[in-house]
Amino acid sequence: MSFKENLIYFRKSNKLSQEKLAEQVGVSRQSVSKWETGEAYPETPNILALCKIFHCKVTELIDINAGELDDFDSDTRKEVVDLTKKDRKRLKTVSKIIYIVARIARFASLLNFVVIGVVSWALHYAALNWLFFDAPEGATWNDLNFINFFKFGAFPKALALALILGLFVTASVYIFKLLLEVERFFKQIYKDKSPFSIENILSLKKIAQFIVIWLISDNLARVICAVIVPAVGLTFSPISVVYALIVVALVYIFRYGYLLQASRH
């Protein structure tokens, strides 16, 4: 939004009239009125006073993409440029940290496959006992043919175990793919490329897809566990759905930012 729109928004959000705002800044009400109509622009001391009153940054009050930065005095323009550089530096620093953490986490996520293998091996005797504990007394492996699986209830249990294991493996695979894509996404930003690039939009879209698949696989496996073994309890967390929806929303935000950026070149 333009400066005048931002000024009106911040003033109304803080429940201030033009008279009250003018009094706090130390100017006339007519000056505030002209700022809000775009007839005039405040000088640097007044800009800083407004930011102090609204508890916001200069770059939040003045939209550098609105094409009106040249209408402000040189000190204000310098202040905005310096703050923009600082914000960009902070973004690069945070992106580098996330990139490194995601890289470490990606390699650490490979341990999920080791854990699944070890747990499967350690529990296979217990699993076999659970599969056949309700078979008729005296039944042997030779008696438990494909047809009798249904009769003894072993086949549905085996199918459930295979499904649970498959879902956990799928979740682990997509955790790895998710971390890899997060790593690529923040590497692009860390390398000083625009966040609103087509590469980042496609990367963020993949991240959203991987998160959805991971959450579905992981939570579905937990639901099945809770159904067949009630003592385990259901550990599904609704907040995970909110996280997925937030990332999906970010895809559309970045797409909008990319189109907006492209329209200005």
C-alpha positions in Angstrom: 0.0 0.0 0.0 1.1 3.6 -0.5 2.3 5.8 2.4 -1.1 7.6 2.7 -3.0 4.3 2.9 -0.5 3.0 5.5 -0.8 6.2 7.5 -4.6 6.0 7.6 -4.4 2.3 8.5 -1.9 2.8 11.4 -3.8 5.9 12.7 -7.2 4.1 12.8 -5.6 0.9 14.2 -4.3 3.0 17.1 -7.7 4.7 17.4 -6.3 8.2 16.9 -8.0 11.1 15.2 -6.1 13.4 12.9 -6.1 16.0 15.7 -4.7 13.6 18.3 -2.0 12.3 15.9 -1.0 15.9 14.9 -0.7 16.8 18.6 1.6 13.8 19.3 3.8 14.4 16.2 3.9 18.2 16.8 2.3 19.4 13.6 -1.0 20.9 12.6 -4.1 18.8 11.8 -4.0 20.2 8.2 -0.5 18.6 7.8 -1.8 15.2 8.8 -4.7 15.7 6.5 -2.4 16.5 3.5 -0.3 13.5 4.3 -3.4 11.3 4.2 -4.6 12.7 0.9 -1.2 12.6 -0.7 -0.9 16.4 -1.2 2.3 16.5 0.9 4.8 14.1 2.5 6.4 14.4 6.0 10.0 15.1 6.6 12.4 12.7 8.3 11.8 13.8 11.9 8.1 13.5 11.4 8.4 10.1 9.8 10.5 8.9 12.8 7.9 10.4 15.2 5.1 8.5 13.4 7.0 5.3 13.6 7.5 5.8 17.3 3.8 6.4 17.8 2.7 3.4 15.7 5.6 1.1 17.0 6.5 0.3 13.4 9.5 0.4 11.1 10.0 3.1 8.5 9.8 0.4 5.8 6.4 -0.6 7.1 5.1 2.9 6.8 6.7 3.7 3.5 6.2 1.0 0.8 9.4 1.2 -1.4 7.5 -0.6 -4.2 4.7 2.0 -4.3 6.8 4.3 -6.6 6.6 7.3 -4.3 9.9 7.1 -2.4 11.3 10.0 -4.5 8.6 12.3 -3.1 10.3 12.1 0.3 13.4 14.1 1.3 16.9 12.7 0.9 17.3 11.8 4.6 14.1 9.7 4.6 15.2 8.0 1.3 18.5 7.1 2.9 16.9 5.9 6.1 14.6 3.6 4.0 17.5 2.3 1.9 19.6 1.5 5.0 16.7 -0.3 6.7 16.0 -2.3 3.5 19.7 -3.4 3.4 19.6 -4.4 7.1 16.4 -6.4 6.5 17.9 -8.1 3.5 21.0 -8.9 5.5 18.9 -10.4 8.3 17.0 -12.4 5.8 20.2 -13.9 4.4 21.5 -14.7 7.9 18.3 -16.5 8.9 18.1 -18.3 5.5 21.7 -19.5 6.0 20.9 -20.8 9.5 17.8 -22.6 8.2 19.7 -24.0 5.2 22.4 -25.5 7.5 19.9 -26.9 10.0 17.8 -28.4 7.2 20.9 -30.0 5.8 22.0 -31.5 9.1 18.4 -32.6 9.8 18.1 -34.2 6.3 21.1 -36.5 7.0 19.8 -37.2 10.6 16.4 -38.2 9.1 18.1 -41.2 7.5 18.2 -42.7 10.9 14.4 -43.1 10.7 15.0 -45.9 8.3 17.5 -47.6 10.6 15.1 -47.2 13.5 12.2 -48.7 11.5 14.4 -51.6 10.5 15.8 -52.3 14.0 12.3 -52.0 15.7 10.8 -54.3 13.0 13.4 -56.9 13.7 13.3 -56.6 17.4 9.5 -56.9 17.5 9.0 -59.5 14.8 8.6 -62.4 17.3 6.1 -60.3 19.3 4.3 -59.4 16.1 4.0 -63.1 15.0 2.6 -64.0 18.4 0.1 -61.2 18.1 -0.9 -62.3 14.6 -1.6 -65.9 15.7 -2.5 -65.6 19.3 -6.2 -66.3 18.6 -5.5 -69.3 16.3 -7.1 -72.6 17.4 -5.1 -74.5 20.0 -2.7 -76.9 18.3 -2.7 -75.1 15.0 0.6 -75.2 13.2 2.2 -73.2 10.4 1.0 -75.8 7.9 -2.6 -75.3 9.1 -2.4 -71.5 8.6 -2.8 -71.5 4.8 -4.0 -68.5 2.9 -7.7 -69.5 3.3 -7.4 -70.0 7.0 -5.9 -66.6 7.5 -9.3 -65.1 7.3 -10.7 -67.7 9.6 -8.1 -67.2 12.3 -7.9 -63.4 11.8 -4.2 -63.4 11.0 -4.5 -62.1 7.5 -6.3 -58.8 8.5 -3.7 -58.3 11.2 -0.8 -58.9 8.9 -2.4 -56.5 6.4 -2.8 -53.9 9.1 0.9 -54.3 10.2 2.1 -54.1 6.6 0.0 -50.9 6.1 1.3 -49.3 9.3 4.9 -50.1 8.4 4.4 -48.9 4.8 2.9 -45.6 6.1 5.7 -44.9 8.5 8.3 -45.7 5.7 6.4 -43.3 3.4 6.4 -40.6 6.1 10.1 -41.0 6.6 10.8 -40.8 2.9 8.8 -37.5 2.6 10.5 -36.1 5.7 13.8 -36.6 3.8 12.4 -35.0 0.6 10.8 -32.2 2.6 14.1 -31.3 4.3 15.9 -31.5 1.0 13.5 -29.0 -0.6 13.6 -26.7 2.4 17.4 -26.8 2.0 17.1 -25.8 -1.6 14.5 -23.1 -1.0 16.6 -21.2 1.6 19.8 -21.7 -0.3 18.2 -19.7 -3.1 17.5 -16.9 -0.7 20.9 -17.2 1.0 22.6 -16.8 -2.4 21.0 -13.4 -2.6 18.3 -14.3 -5.1 14.8 -12.8 -4.9 12.5 -14.8 -2.6 9.8 -14.3 -5.3 11.4 -16.2 -8.0 9.8 -18.9 -10.1 12.3 -21.5 -8.7 11.2 -20.6 -5.2 7.5 -20.8 -6.0 7.9 -24.3 -7.5 10.1 -25.3 -4.5 7.6 -24.0 -2.0 4.8 -25.9 -3.9 6.8 -29.1 -3.5 7.4 -28.3 0.2 3.6 -27.9 0.7 2.9 -31.2 -1.1 5.6 -33.1 0.9 4.2 -31.8 4.2 0.7 -32.9 3.3 1.8 -36.4 2.3 4.0 -36.7 5.4 1.2 -35.6 7.7 -1.3 -37.9 6.1 1.0 -40.9 6.2 2.2 -40.4 9.7 -1.2 -39.6 11.2 -3.0 -42.4 9.3 -0.5 -44.9 10.7 -1.1 -43.6 14.2 -4.9 -43.8 13.8 -4.6 -47.5 12.6 -2.3 -48.3 15.6 -4.9 -46.8 17.9 -7.7 -48.8 16.4 -6.0 -52.2 16.5 -4.2 -51.6 19.8 -6.3 -49.2 21.9 -3.7 -49.1 24.6 -1.4 -47.2 22.3 -3.8 -44.2 22.3 -4.5 -41.7 19.5 -1.8 -39.1 19.1 -3.2 -37.2 16.2 -2.6 -33.4 16.5 -5.0 -31.1 14.7 -2.4 -28.3 14.8 -0.4 -30.2 12.2 -3.3 -29.6 9.7 -3.0 -25.8 10.5 0.8 -26.0 9.7 0.0 -27.6 6.3 -2.6 -25.1 5.4 -0.2 -22.2 6.3 2.4 -23.5 3.9 -0.2 -24.0 1.2 -1.3 -20.4 1.7 2.4 -19.3 1.4 2.5 -20.8 -2.0 -0.2 -18.5 -3.2 1.4 -15.5 -1.4 4.7 -16.2 -3.1 3.0 -16.6 -6.5 1.2 -13.3 -6.0 4.6 -11.7 -5.0 6.2 -13.1 -8.1 3.5 -11.7 -10.4 3.6 -8.4 -8.7 7.4 -8.2 -9.0 7.3 -9.2 -12.7 4.7 -6.6 -13.5 7.0 -3.8 -12.2 9.9 -4.7 -14.5 
